[in-house]
Amino acid sequence: MKHRARFWWWSGVLLALALAGCTFRLQGRWTGVYISHPRDGDRIPGGTEVEVTVRVQENAPAGPGVLFVRGPYNAVSYALTFEPREEDLYEARVTWQPAHLGEYTLYAQVPVQSRGGEVVETRQVRVTAVEVPPLEERGWKMVPGTTAAPQATSSPTATQPPTATATRQATATATATPSPTATPSPTPLPCHRAAFVADVTIPDGTRLDPGQNFVKIWRLKNAGSCAWTPDYAVVFDSGDDLDAPESTPIGQRVAPGQMVDVRVPLTAPHDPGTYRANFKLRSPDGQVFGLGAQDIPFYVEIRVVALLPDLVVQGITFDPATPVEGQTFQVQVTVANQGDGASGPFSVGWATDPRSQVYYCNWSLNGLAPGAQQTLTCAAGGSHGHLPAGTYDTYARVDTGQQIAEQNEDNNTRSAPLRIISSDTTGPSIKASSSSPAIYWPEGCGPNEVTLTAYVSDPSGVDWVRVRYRVVDESGAAGQWVTKDMTLEGTNRYQTVLGPADLQASLNPPVHYGQGRVEYRILAADQVGNISEQPMPDLTLHYCLR
């Protein structure tokens, strides 16, 4: 009895598990990734579109998945984007069309979230694309006098016993011959059809130069049922022809479902604007076809932008760098075209005053190619036009007549300073100077430094100004001469300070107590080396040392 009870107990457990499993399947509760349509082993009509459905149950997808379809001749892939359908169920759908008869493997690969982290789950099904015969070949024919639903040729009913002499024939009334519902025949795949895949070159809106030659390449797919031979060609259909050839052979055999890169040499128009050229394919027997069931053309769209110059003044130099008044010197102006288009004729001018519209030097050029430059030379000064000694803020301008359309109209001028020195050989003029009336040296005896000021000018410019001084004591003993630079502190005003250390440098040996004077003079040189020397009144000196 004990063994029999144990037997029935285990039988009940196994039965409960089996019923639970049946309920699990009957309710359709799957977990993980699975392909719900089509099912493994399905036979599907060749050439018709099939909606492939991939589902994720329980665990949420971690991102997009991929559906791979491998067929008799090629393999394709589709991106899977999942959307929630109900609680803990996510679904992605793609449309696939078997182009050939035979066996296909549909392979889904999806990243999902699990307790251990993100994992990639894969599922696959195998289906077979079969040929579907016409309705007449499957035992169906139309009822005479109608164009509606097909009628069955045999008419078994529940109240009529079967007879051995029953034959397939049309009946006059619907009650005598019931019409079963027939599965519609799939639309056969046309012989000539193409599908666009990608622009290999010259994406839409590509900027091209006027008259530029280019090659447009499209990647197309043979979406029909007939193979393309090398004699299939790309032909212009409509729009802007872009100097397209009458036809361009594809040059290779393309089986149904395969892809090919077709190319056409083209030329951009010379006028700026947006241009679009439409193309189709043509079979050797003259049939012209495009993309999809709508037979639309594939196209190229370009944007032609005018090429413009950009004229600039690259530099201004003078030879010699510092001319002498009344002598001839050379002005050199370098101009360049830094744009992407050639310029027509234009003029260049150089002036000595930026406020003047009258140019001292003028040049005329026939034009400059993109990236080209040219240095222009003009003689100035002397007999070519007197320029007094002084400093000038000169400038040069390209396209003085403003007749050239350019990429940038704000970079046509450039400035350069010019200093012309005087031809006078007498040196700078030292007009006046001033200083403290006396100095007391060193500390403890009153002020211990003195400021010297000199006013020096020269039309050609002053190179340097210096003070030369020495100390003479009350006995008449003179120290050595010492020279010190003076600095420009204002317009023509030069200054320096003499302190105890400066005066001590003149005394050798130093005097400890006494009085005397400071003799000094101002020296100045111009830009051409002429030196002037001006003696100045002595300074009274009181000094004491402990």
Solvent accessible surface area in square Angstrom, and as a share of the most:
residue,aa,sasa,rsa
1,M,183,0.82
2,K,149,0.63
3,H,145,0.65
4,R,157,0.57
5,A,64,0.50
6,R,136,0.50
7,F,125,0.52
8,W,164,0.58
9,W,155,0.54
10,W,134,0.47
11,S,37,0.24
12,G,39,0.38
13,V,51,0.29
14,L,115,0.57
15,L,109,0.54
16,A,58,0.45
17,L,115,0.57
18,A,55,0.43
19,L,105,0.52
20,A,60,0.46
21,G,36,0.35
22,C,72,0.43
23,T,64,0.37
24,F,91,0.38
25,R,148,0.54
26,L,153,0.76
27,Q,125,0.55
28,G,36,0.34
29,R,90,0.33
30,W,89,0.31
31,T,81,0.47
32,G,8,0.08
33,V,0,0.00
34,Y,25,0.09
35,I,10,0.05
36,S,16,0.10
37,H,88,0.39
38,P,1,0.01
39,R,124,0.45
40,D,98,0.51
41,G,57,0.55
42,D,46,0.24
43,R,172,0.63
44,I,15,0.08
45,P,49,0.31
46,G,22,0.21
47,G,9,0.09
48,T,23,0.13
49,E,126,0.57
50,V,11,0.06
51,E,84,0.38
52,V,0,0.00
53,T,10,0.06
54,V,0,0.00
55,R,72,0.26
56,V,0,0.00
57,Q,7,0.03
58,E,66,0.30
59,N,57,0.29
60,A,38,0.29
61,P,27,0.17
62,A,36,0.28
63,G,26,0.25
64,P,99,0.63
65,G,2,0.02
66,V,52,0.30
67,L,0,0.00
68,F,82,0.34
69,V,3,0.02
70,R,140,0.51
71,G,17,0.16
72,P,60,0.38
73,Y,142,0.54
74,N,50,0.26
75,A,68,0.53
76,V,47,0.27
77,S,66,0.42
78,Y,61,0.23
79,A,77,0.60
80,L,0,0.00
81,T,99,0.57
82,F,28,0.11
83,E,92,0.41
84,P,99,0.62
85,R,123,0.45
86,E,112,0.50
87,E,145,0.65
88,D,61,0.31
89,L,12,0.06
90,Y,56,0.21
91,E,3,0.01
92,A,3,0.02
93,R,124,0.45
94,V,20,0.12
95,T,76,0.44
96,W,9,0.03
97,Q,67,0.30
98,P,1,0.00
99,A,36,0.28
100,H,31,0.14
101,L,92,0.46
102,G,24,0.23
103,E,103,0.46
104,Y,11,0.04
105,T,10,0.06
106,L,0,0.00
107,Y,72,0.27
108,A,0,0.00
109,Q,64,0.29
110,V,0,0.00
111,P,23,0.14
112,V,1,0.00
113,Q,89,0.40
114,S,41,0.27
115,R,254,0.93
116,G,81,0.78
117,G,31,0.30
118,E,110,0.49
119,V,67,0.38
120,V,90,0.52
121,E,37,0.17
122,T,47,0.27
123,R,99,0.36
124,Q,81,0.36
125,V,14,0.08
126,R,114,0.42
127,V,0,0.00
128,T,43,0.25
129,A,2,0.02
130,V,31,0.18
131,E,131,0.59
132,V,45,0.26
133,P,50,0.32
134,P,70,0.44
135,L,44,0.22
136,E,117,0.53
137,E,126,0.56
138,R,83,0.30
139,G,23,0.22
140,W,47,0.16
141,K,83,0.35
142,M,80,0.36
143,V,27,0.15
144,P,94,0.59
145,G,90,0.87
146,T,64,0.37
147,T,137,0.80
148,A,74,0.57
149,A,61,0.47
150,P,23,0.15
151,Q,38,0.17
152,A,16,0.12
153,T,16,0.09
154,S,64,0.41
155,S,39,0.25
156,P,112,0.71
157,T,48,0.28
158,A,110,0.85
159,T,126,0.74
160,Q,105,0.47
161,P,106,0.67
162,P,135,0.85
163,T,88,0.51
164,A,112,0.87
165,T,115,0.67
166,A,81,0.63
167,T,98,0.57
168,R,165,0.60
169,Q,111,0.49
170,A,45,0.35
171,T,40,0.23
172,A,107,0.83
173,T,77,0.45
174,A,83,0.65
175,T,128,0.74
176,A,50,0.38
177,T,5,0.03
178,P,59,0.37
179,S,49,0.32
180,P,65,0.41
181,T,139,0.81
182,A,23,0.18
183,T,99,0.58
184,P,113,0.71
185,S,57,0.37
186,P,33,0.21
187,T,109,0.64
188,P,112,0.70
189,L,29,0.14
190,P,47,0.30
191,C,49,0.29
192,H,32,0.14
193,R,61,0.22
194,A,0,0.00
195,A,34,0.26
196,F,94,0.39
197,V,61,0.35
198,A,36,0.28
199,D,51,0.26
200,V,61,0.35
201,T,42,0.24
202,I,27,0.14
203,P,84,0.53
204,D,70,0.36
205,G,37,0.36
206,T,35,0.21
207,R,128,0.47
208,L,8,0.04
209,D,56,0.29
210,P,33,0.21
211,G,22,0.21
212,Q,69,0.31
213,N,114,0.59
214,F,17,0.07
215,V,66,0.38
216,K,0,0.00
217,I,16,0.08
218,W,1,0.00
219,R,88,0.32
220,L,0,0.00
221,K,58,0.24
222,N,0,0.00
223,A,25,0.20
224,G,0,0.00
225,S,57,0.37
226,C,44,0.26
227,A,27,0.21
228,W,0,0.00
229,T,56,0.33
230,P,61,0.38
231,D,99,0.51
232,Y,11,0.04
233,A,6,0.05
234,V,4,0.02
235,V,13,0.07
236,F,67,0.28
237,D,62,0.32
238,S,45,0.29
239,G,56,0.54
240,D,60,0.31
241,D,77,0.40
242,L,6,0.03
243,D,103,0.54
244,A,22,0.17
245,P,50,0.31
246,E,155,0.69
247,S,38,0.25
248,T,24,0.14
249,P,86,0.54
250,I,17,0.09
251,G,55,0.52
252,Q,88,0.39
253,R,153,0.56
254,V,1,0.00
255,A,16,0.13
256,P,16,0.10
257,G,7,0.07
258,Q,73,0.33
259,M,108,0.48
260,V,5,0.03
261,D,50,0.26
262,V,2,0.01
263,R,130,0.48
264,V,3,0.01
265,P,69,0.44
266,L,5,0.02
267,T,33,0.19
268,A,1,0.01
269,P,35,0.22
270,H,141,0.63
271,D,97,0.50
272,P,78,0.49
273,G,30,0.29
274,T,89,0.51
275,Y,39,0.15
276,R,98,0.36
277,A,0,0.00
278,N,22,0.11
279,F,2,0.01
280,K,28,0.12
281,L,0,0.00
282,R,80,0.29
283,S,4,0.03
284,P,84,0.53
285,D,105,0.55
286,G,45,0.44
287,Q,97,0.43
288,V,74,0.43
289,F,12,0.05
290,G,1,0.01
291,L,18,0.09
292,G,31,0.30
293,A,72,0.56
294,Q,144,0.64
295,D,57,0.30
296,I,89,0.45
297,P,36,0.22
298,F,4,0.02
299,Y,69,0.26
300,V,0,0.00
301,E,48,0.22
302,I,0,0.00
303,R,113,0.41
304,V,3,0.02
305,V,36,0.20
306,A,42,0.32
307,L,63,0.31
308,L,61,0.30
309,P,7,0.05
310,D,10,0.05
311,L,0,0.00
312,V,15,0.09
313,V,6,0.03
314,Q,86,0.38
315,G,20,0.19
316,I,18,0.09
317,T,75,0.44
318,F,28,0.12
319,D,84,0.44
320,P,70,0.44
321,A,82,0.63
322,T,48,0.28
323,P,2,0.01
324,V,31,0.18
325,E,43,0.19
326,G,45,0.44
327,Q,105,0.47
328,T,65,0.38
329,F,4,0.02
330,Q,60,0.27
331,V,0,0.00
332,Q,65,0.29
333,V,0,0.00
334,T,26,0.15
335,V,0,0.00
336,A,6,0.04
337,N,1,0.00
338,Q,111,0.50
339,G,11,0.10
340,D,58,0.30
341,G,3,0.03
342,A,69,0.54
343,S,14,0.09
344,G,30,0.29
345,P,94,0.59
346,F,12,0.05
347,S,35,0.23
348,V,1,0.01
349,G,0,0.00
350,W,0,0.00
351,A,1,0.00
352,T,29,0.17
353,D,43,0.22
354,P,64,0.40
355,R,207,0.76
356,S,33,0.21
357,Q,139,0.62
358,V,123,0.71
359,Y,36,0.14
360,Y,64,0.24
361,C,3,0.02
362,N,104,0.53
363,W,34,0.12
364,S,105,0.68
365,L,13,0.07
366,N,142,0.73
367,G,27,0.26
368,L,14,0.07
369,A,57,0.44
370,P,66,0.42
371,G,67,0.65
372,A,35,0.27
373,Q,110,0.49
374,Q,81,0.36
375,T,75,0.44
376,L,13,0.06
377,T,73,0.42
378,C,27,0.16
379,A,31,0.24
380,A,0,0.00
381,G,3,0.03
382,G,22,0.21
383,S,112,0.72
384,H,101,0.45
385,G,28,0.27
386,H,113,0.51
387,L,16,0.08
388,P,69,0.44
389,A,23,0.18
390,G,22,0.21
391,T,101,0.59
392,Y,43,0.16
393,D,79,0.41
394,T,0,0.00
395,Y,19,0.07
396,A,0,0.00
397,R,49,0.18
398,V,0,0.00
399,D,2,0.01
400,T,39,0.23
401,G,46,0.44
402,Q,124,0.55
403,Q,151,0.67
404,I,24,0.12
405,A,68,0.52
406,E,14,0.06
407,Q,94,0.42
408,N,61,0.31
409,E,91,0.41
410,D,134,0.70
411,N,38,0.20
412,N,4,0.02
413,T,68,0.40
414,R,115,0.42
415,S,74,0.47
416,A,13,0.10
417,P,108,0.68
418,L,2,0.01
419,R,98,0.36
420,I,2,0.01
421,I,5,0.03
422,S,9,0.06
423,S,68,0.44
424,D,67,0.35
425,T,108,0.63
426,T,99,0.58
427,G,8,0.08
428,P,5,0.03
429,S,51,0.33
430,I,22,0.11
431,K,153,0.65
432,A,53,0.41
433,S,29,0.19
434,S,64,0.41
435,S,40,0.26
436,S,39,0.25
437,P,123,0.77
438,A,26,0.21
439,I,1,0.01
440,Y,79,0.30
441,W,4,0.02
442,P,19,0.12
443,E,129,0.58
444,G,63,0.61
445,C,36,0.22
446,G,46,0.44
447,P,89,0.56
448,N,58,0.30
449,E,102,0.46
450,V,2,0.01
451,T,58,0.34
452,L,1,0.00
453,T,12,0.07
454,A,0,0.00
455,Y,87,0.33
456,V,0,0.00
457,S,22,0.14
458,D,23,0.12
459,P,92,0.58
460,S,2,0.01
461,G,20,0.19
462,V,33,0.19
463,D,83,0.43
464,W,63,0.22
465,V,2,0.01
466,R,81,0.30
467,V,0,0.00
468,R,80,0.29
469,Y,2,0.01
470,R,64,0.23
471,V,0,0.00
472,V,4,0.02
473,D,18,0.09
474,E,117,0.52
475,S,94,0.61
476,G,48,0.47
477,A,59,0.46
478,A,51,0.40
479,G,14,0.14
480,Q,102,0.45
481,W,74,0.26
482,V,33,0.19
483,T,76,0.44
484,K,66,0.28
485,D,88,0.46
486,M,11,0.05
487,T,79,0.46
488,L,106,0.53
489,E,90,0.40
490,G,26,0.25
491,T,123,0.72
492,N,69,0.35
493,R,80,0.29
494,Y,21,0.08
495,Q,52,0.23
496,T,15,0.08
497,V,62,0.36
498,L,0,0.00
499,G,11,0.11
500,P,40,0.25
501,A,83,0.65
502,D,34,0.18
503,L,3,0.01
504,Q,59,0.26
505,A,49,0.38
506,S,0,0.00
507,L,14,0.07
508,N,124,0.64
509,P,108,0.68
510,P,59,0.37
511,V,41,0.23
512,H,116,0.52
513,Y,165,0.63
514,G,9,0.08
515,Q,86,0.38
516,G,17,0.16
517,R,93,0.34
518,V,0,0.00
519,E,27,0.12
520,Y,10,0.04
521,R,68,0.25
522,I,0,0.00
523,L,31,0.15
524,A,0,0.00
525,A,3,0.02
526,D,1,0.01
527,Q,54,0.24
528,V,67,0.38
529,G,53,0.51
530,N,27,0.14
531,I,99,0.50
532,S,18,0.12
533,E,86,0.39
534,Q,74,0.33
535,P,79,0.50
536,M,25,0.11
537,P,105,0.66
538,D,71,0.37
539,L,7,0.03
540,T,65,0.38
541,L,0,0.00
542,H,64,0.29
543,Y,4,0.02
544,C,21,0.12
545,L,54,0.27
546,R,247,0.90
